[in-house]
Amino acid sequence: MKWLEHKFNKEHQVSGRWKGSIRGRQLDLVLPYLVLGILTLFFCWLFCWRYGIFGAKVDWISQHSVIPDYFRQQFYETGDLFPEYAANLGGGQNIYHFSYYGLYSPMILLSYLLPFVKMGDYIMVSGILCLMAAVMLLYHWLMKRGFSGKISFIAAFMYLLSGPMIFHSYNQIMFVNYMPFLCMAFLGVDRFFEKRRAGLYAGSVFLMIMTSFYFSIGGMLALVLYGMHRYLQIQEVKGDKVTFQKFLIEGIRFLVPMITAVLMSGVLLVPTAIALMARSHPDGSGEVNLGAGILSALKSLLIPDTQILRFVYSPYGIGLTTLAIAVLITGLAYRKNYERVLSYGCIMILTVPVFAYLLNGGLYIRDKAMIPMLPLICYLCAYYWQKQERRELSFAVSGIPFLLVLVILYLGKEQVDYTRYWKIIMADAVIMLFCLLIFWRKRDILLLAVPPIVFLTVFGNVFHVSADKMESREFYQEVTDQELREAIGEILEDEDGFYRMEQGGSDTENAANLNRVWNMWQYVSSMYSSAYNADYMAFRQEIFGLDMPYRNYLMQSVSKNPIWQRFMGVKYILSKEEEPGYELYRTIGNEKVWRNESVSPIAYATDRVISEEVYQQLEFPYNQTALLSYAVAGNVKENAKDDIKNTVKAEFKIPETDNEELRVGPISGGYQIHAEKKEKIQVKIQASTSDGTNSENIADASADEILFLGFKVKNQQPGRDIAIWLEGERNKLSARDHIYYNGNTTFIYAVVLDSNSQEAELTFGAGDYEITDIECCLEKESIESVEERSSELYQSEFRVDREETSGNRITGSVVVKRDGYFITTIPYDANYEIKIDGDKVDAEKVNMAFLGCKIGAGEHTVEITYHAPGINAGKIISFVGILMFVLLIIKRIW
């Protein structure tokens, strides 16, 4: 390696007064890292920070900055680094449904040492620092590999400006926050082959997995490809012949540190894998339909398919310029095996769909799984520039790839999403071809290296603004106001029951607060995660028919449905606006706390039970209202059910309208709607009387009216979303090609009408659509009737023991009046253990999706414990992995 040391020292020689100076040499070594750090800060400000915070709407504000805060709160409450249960989110869930968001990420674990720092602020700073570290480490790796300082710097700069890096550092941070450890792993691979030391390699892979297990699979694939390249390169330098046997043995040795890292991650991977396998998901776009036939599926997976946006500009792919495609094509003409294995391997991974399918966990084919290949493509670009600088490529070998790029870009112009960009990207390719011609005369490598930097800068500046993902400072400060945390803590300290507290507001505020928990005694029914309790999701969307206000089916929102609020035990609501059915309890700054004393406790005992068979025969809205009078459990003998169907049919006649902004016309069984923009109309409600006629006067000053409305929606422009509001409650049907298509083709509402109102406000969102099969009912509820039904159903309220309830255990007492069922609104999972007076009893699924069990009359102590499946096996596997890692550190086994 003498030549490398000589080259490295030569590259960093200085002149003038610093020549021969130790301080000068040190400054020259540090300066590129300092400049890259400053550039990182500048472009973070240019692309995002100057428009708001370094955080984004939707995913960042409702997942990436909130769920880690929940992890930290739970650690402070329990002191347990290996939690199993998230009692506060989604009614109560396996905590590994949220592990993707940094449960054991080293960056999140560091925040546990900073309780005084707001988690959102911490995530922003750590996102920038991770980005900065990744850029510097890539530069360091390239320098170590013998590339010139100029080439290494430009490659690192291009890496910084690539589509995913800055964009996902403030959006979906798990897409890129593992990059520092991936770059460290490339350094570890070099160390493995050069010094036969595997500690850095294995440790980096372990940290990459713990940071982002989803993308670590693609990262490990990139490392395997790079490992093959380095092994063949070293063998060629040594002059040793590579045989299949030697290659196989070396491959096994290379995989041992990687397997060690995977084993060390067992405490995360095993329970997470079990949680993911337990979920279900609708048929989303991009999924491979194996039911269409094995041959057809294999064809779609194995035939190469060049998706342009997988390579260029898009933040959901490699995100470089057309130079990346030209470099990969040029690599096909390289002569040495170690060069070709890298180029051929990258092309195969990036073009054969089976790799995208497998890297996405067999769920779908999407480009995001290819982001871990980005450092390797930057390495190939540096390799290409070095070859051009050394004049190792002929004019034909250099020029033909750029011509082929033009052909590929033109032929792919009909690809989805690429269509609107293809002319701009073609211009990039034409300019690069022109730069190549100039380079061939001037021989200045900057002619090939600088244009991609310029393209990415211009595109990034425009794209980040047009994407409009940046969250405003004002909104961020509002939803993270720490005054709320203190006030909520005081309210819950005074509450001796077992109820839920949720935040209400606009659709934007609700989205931001889907996973927000201010206090460990605050329980919410909402959640937003890529993994979830399948029974709970099905109950919300299919059985109960809750409104779906968002285009993403994973967003399980709070709801204004009064039946849902009472059923789920939402006693407190934080909202600026008045909440029907709730009384003002307290004011906190701009927020008001509303309270309803008549909601269900989270757990209670009752003998008012109907069977699942009877419940499943109930249609809307009786499938909702019945749950306020009865619990549902198995094959019990029936009690009286005369009070289940206590609503009145009503007519919901939408007035016909014909103007430029809104046209509403009748069709068979419903209405045809054309709205240019969001438009409001008033709809008169007419209740049917016993003789079948309509009554104009349905108001009753003594009681509010609950309006139930349901209808089917047919989107005549399936490429765009549609939304309809009833009294401010929104239902949305997402565009059919949306990644997380919600399939919400039946809009269901339950809203409270003022006692003096005979009209409802209906708001049509923009679009062309039909609504048919309209079902409308009214239920009049007085305070007395609500309280009477509550006392009959919630006969014996469960009193939680706050001293004994913590982590994965809920303990308390209940005085049962009559033999019956212990009912909860905690989503059912087979991994709960219920003990009554110390004796284990059989847990059952009650109310179609929730946890319960049989219970006898008398005073009882009830203990509910959740055991995350796979956690113990994961700990054992991690222990084995740690032992292997220690062996790798202290003993060279090669």
Rosetta blueprint (number, residue, H / E / L):
1 M L
2 K H
3 W H
4 L H
5 E H
6 H H
7 K H
8 F H
9 N H
10 K H
11 E H
12 H L
13 Q L
14 V L
15 S L
16 G H
17 R H
18 W H
19 K L
20 G L
21 S L
22 I H
23 R H
24 G H
25 R H
26 Q H
27 L H
28 D H
29 L H
30 V H
31 L H
32 P H
33 Y H
34 L H
35 V H
36 L H
37 G H
38 I H
39 L H
40 T H
41 L H
42 F H
43 F H
44 C H
45 W H
46 L H
47 F H
48 C L
49 W H
50 R H
51 Y H
52 G L
53 I L
54 F L
55 G L
56 A E
57 K L
58 V L
59 D H
60 W H
61 I H
62 S H
63 Q H
64 H H
65 S L
66 V L
67 I H
68 P H
69 D H
70 Y H
71 F H
72 R H
73 Q H
74 Q H
75 F H
76 Y H
77 E H
78 T H
79 G L
80 D L
81 L L
82 F L
83 P L
84 E L
85 Y E
86 A E
87 A L
88 N L
89 L L
90 G L
91 G L
92 G L
93 Q E
94 N E
95 I H
96 Y H
97 H H
98 F L
99 S H
100 Y H
101 Y H
102 G L
103 L L
104 Y L
105 S L
106 P H
107 M H
108 I H
109 L H
110 L H
111 S H
112 Y L
113 L L
114 L L
115 P L
116 F L
117 V L
118 K L
119 M H
120 G H
121 D H
122 Y H
123 I H
124 M H
125 V H
126 S H
127 G H
128 I H
129 L H
130 C H
131 L H
132 M H
133 A H
134 A H
135 V H
136 M H
137 L H
138 L H
139 Y H
140 H H
141 W H
142 L H
143 M H
144 K H
145 R L
146 G L
147 F L
148 S L
149 G H
150 K H
151 I H
152 S H
153 F H
154 I H
155 A H
156 A H
157 F H
158 M H
159 Y H
160 L H
161 L H
162 S L
163 G H
164 P H
165 M H
166 I H
167 F H
168 H H
169 S H
170 Y L
171 N L
172 Q L
173 I H
174 M H
175 F H
176 V L
177 N L
178 Y L
179 M H
180 P H
181 F H
182 L H
183 C H
184 M H
185 A H
186 F H
187 L H
188 G H
189 V H
190 D H
191 R H
192 F H
193 F H
194 E H
195 K H
196 R L
197 R L
198 A L
199 G H
200 L H
201 Y H
202 A H
203 G H
204 S H
205 V H
206 F H
207 L H
208 M H
209 I H
210 M H
211 T H
212 S L
213 F H
214 Y H
215 F H
216 S H
217 I H
218 G H
219 G H
220 M H
221 L H
222 A H
223 L H
224 V H
225 L H
226 Y H
227 G H
228 M H
229 H H
230 R H
231 Y H
232 L H
233 Q H
234 I H
235 Q H
236 E H
237 V H
238 K H
239 G L
240 D L
241 K L
242 V L
243 T L
244 F H
245 Q H
246 K H
247 F H
248 L H
249 I H
250 E H
251 G H
252 I H
253 R H
254 F H
255 L H
256 V H
257 P H
258 M H
259 I H
260 T H
261 A H
262 V H
263 L H
264 M H
265 S L
266 G H
267 V H
268 L H
269 L H
270 V H
271 P H
272 T H
273 A H
274 I H
275 A H
276 L H
277 M H
278 A L
279 R L
280 S L
281 H L
282 P L
283 D L
284 G L
285 S L
286 G L
287 E L
288 V L
289 N L
290 L H
291 G H
292 A H
293 G L
294 I H
295 L H
296 S H
297 A H
298 L H
299 K H
300 S H
301 L H
302 L H
303 I L
304 P L
305 D L
306 T L
307 Q L
308 I H
309 L H
310 R H
311 F H
312 V E
313 Y L
314 S L
315 P L
316 Y L
317 G L
318 I L
319 G L
320 L E
321 T L
322 T H
323 L H
324 A H
325 I H
326 A H
327 V H
328 L H
329 I H
330 T H
331 G H
332 L L
333 A L
334 Y L
335 R L
336 K L
337 N H
338 Y H
339 E H
340 R H
341 V H
342 L H
343 S H
344 Y H
345 G H
346 C H
347 I H
348 M H
349 I H
350 L H
351 T H
352 V L
353 P H
354 V H
355 F H
356 A H
357 Y H
358 L H
359 L H
360 N L
361 G L
362 G L
363 L L
364 Y L
365 I L
366 R L
367 D H
368 K H
369 A H
370 M H
371 I H
372 P H
373 M H
374 L H
375 P H
376 L H
377 I H
378 C H
379 Y H
380 L H
381 C H
382 A H
383 Y H
384 Y H
385 W H
386 Q H
387 K H
388 Q H
389 E H
390 R L
391 R L
392 E L
393 L L
394 S L
395 F H
396 A H
397 V H
398 S H
399 G H
400 I H
401 P H
402 F H
403 L H
404 L H
405 V H
406 L H
407 V H
408 I H
409 L H
410 Y H
411 L H
412 G L
413 K L
414 E L
415 Q L
416 V L
417 D L
418 Y H
419 T H
420 R H
421 Y L
422 W H
423 K H
424 I H
425 I H
426 M H
427 A H
428 D H
429 A H
430 V H
431 I H
432 M H
433 L H
434 F H
435 C H
436 L H
437 L H
438 I H
439 F H
440 W H
441 R H
442 K H
443 R L
444 D L
445 I L
446 L H
447 L H
448 L H
449 A H
450 V H
451 P H
452 P H
453 I H
454 V H
455 F H
456 L H
457 T H
458 V H
459 F H
460 G H
461 N H
462 V H
463 F H
464 H H
465 V H
466 S H
467 A H
468 D L
469 K L
470 M E
471 E L
472 S L
473 R H
474 E H
475 F H
476 Y H
477 Q H
478 E H
479 V H
480 T L
481 D L
482 Q H
483 E H
484 L H
485 R H
486 E H
487 A H
488 I H
489 G H
490 E H
491 I H
492 L H
493 E H
494 D H
495 E L
496 D L
497 G L
498 F L
499 Y L
500 R E
501 M E
502 E E
503 Q E
504 G L
505 G L
506 S L
507 D H
508 T H
509 E H
510 N H
511 A H
512 A H
513 N L
514 L L
515 N L
516 R L
517 V L
518 W L
519 N L
520 M L
521 W L
522 Q L
523 Y L
524 V L
525 S L
526 S L
527 M E
528 Y E
529 S L
530 S L
531 A L
532 Y L
533 N L
534 A H
535 D H
536 Y H
537 M H
538 A H
539 F H
540 R H
541 Q H
542 E H
543 I H
544 F L
545 G L
546 L L
547 D L
548 M L
549 P L
550 Y L
551 R L
552 N L
553 Y L
554 L L
555 M E
556 Q E
557 S L
558 V L
559 S L
560 K L
561 N L
562 P H
563 I H
564 W H
565 Q H
566 R H
567 F H
568 M L
569 G L
570 V E
571 K E
572 Y E
573 I E
574 L E
575 S E
576 K L
577 E L
578 E L
579 E L
580 P L
581 G L
582 Y L
583 E E
584 L E
585 Y E
586 R E
587 T E
588 I E
589 G L
590 N L
591 E E
592 K E
593 V E
594 W E
595 R E
596 N L
597 E L
598 S L
599 V L
600 S L
601 P L
602 I L
603 A E
604 Y E
605 A E
606 T E
607 D L
608 R L
609 V E
610 I E
611 S L
612 E H
613 E H
614 V H
615 Y H
616 Q H
617 Q L
618 L L
619 E L
620 F L
621 P L
622 Y H
623 N H
624 Q H
625 T H
626 A H
627 L H
628 L H
629 S L
630 Y L
631 A E
632 V E
633 A E
634 G L
635 N L
636 V L
637 K L
638 E L
639 N L
640 A L
641 K L
642 D L
643 D L
644 I L
645 K L
646 N L
647 T L
648 V E
649 K E
650 A E
651 E E
652 F E
653 K E
654 I L
655 P L
656 E L
657 T E
658 D E
659 N L
660 E L
661 E L
662 L E
663 R E
664 V E
665 G E
666 P E
667 I E
668 S L
669 G L
670 G E
671 Y E
672 Q E
673 I E
674 H E
675 A E
676 E L
677 K L
678 K L
679 E E
680 K E
681 I E
682 Q E
683 V E
684 K E
685 I E
686 Q E
687 A E
688 S E
689 T L
690 S L
691 D L
692 G L
693 T L
694 N E
695 S E
696 E L
697 N L
698 I L
699 A L
700 D E
701 A L
702 S L
703 A E
704 D E
705 E E
706 I E
707 L E
708 F E
709 L E
710 G E
711 F E
712 K E
713 V E
714 K E
715 N E
716 Q L
717 Q L
718 P L
719 G L
720 R L
721 D L
722 I E
723 A E
724 I E
725 W E
726 L E
727 E L
728 G L
729 E E
730 R E
731 N E
732 K E
733 L E
734 S L
735 A L
736 R L
737 D L
738 H L
739 I L
740 Y L
741 Y L
742 N L
743 G L
744 N L
745 T L
746 T E
747 F E
748 I E
749 Y E
750 A E
751 V E
752 V E
753 L E
754 D L
755 S L
756 N L
757 S L
758 Q L
759 E E
760 A E
761 E E
762 L E
763 T E
764 F E
765 G L
766 A L
767 G E
768 D E
769 Y E
770 E E
771 I E
772 T E
773 D E
774 I E
775 E E
776 C E
777 C E
778 L E
779 E E
780 K E
781 E E
782 S L
783 I H
784 E H
785 S H
786 V H
787 E H
788 E H
789 R H
790 S H
791 S H
792 E H
793 L H
794 Y L
795 Q L
796 S E
797 E E
798 F L
799 R E
800 V E
801 D L
802 R L
803 E L
804 E L
805 T L
806 S E
807 G L
808 N L
809 R E
810 I E
811 T E
812 G E
813 S E
814 V E
815 V E
816 V E
817 K L
818 R L
819 D L
820 G E
821 Y E
822 F E
823 I E
824 T E
825 T E
826 I E
827 P E
828 Y L
829 D L
830 A L
831 N L
832 Y E
833 E E
834 I E
835 K E
836 I E
837 D L
838 G L
839 D E
840 K E
841 V E
842 D L
843 A L
844 E E
845 K E
846 V E
847 N L
848 M L
849 A L
850 F E
851 L E
852 G E
853 C E
854 K E
855 I E
856 G L
857 A L
858 G E
859 E E
860 H E
861 T E
862 V E
863 E E
864 I E
865 T E
866 Y E
867 H L
868 A L
869 P L
870 G L
871 I H
872 N H
873 A H
874 G H
875 K H
876 I H
877 I H
878 S H
879 F H
880 V H
881 G H
882 I H
883 L H
884 M H
885 F H
886 V H
887 L H
888 L H
889 I H
890 I H
891 K L
892 R L
893 I L
894 W L
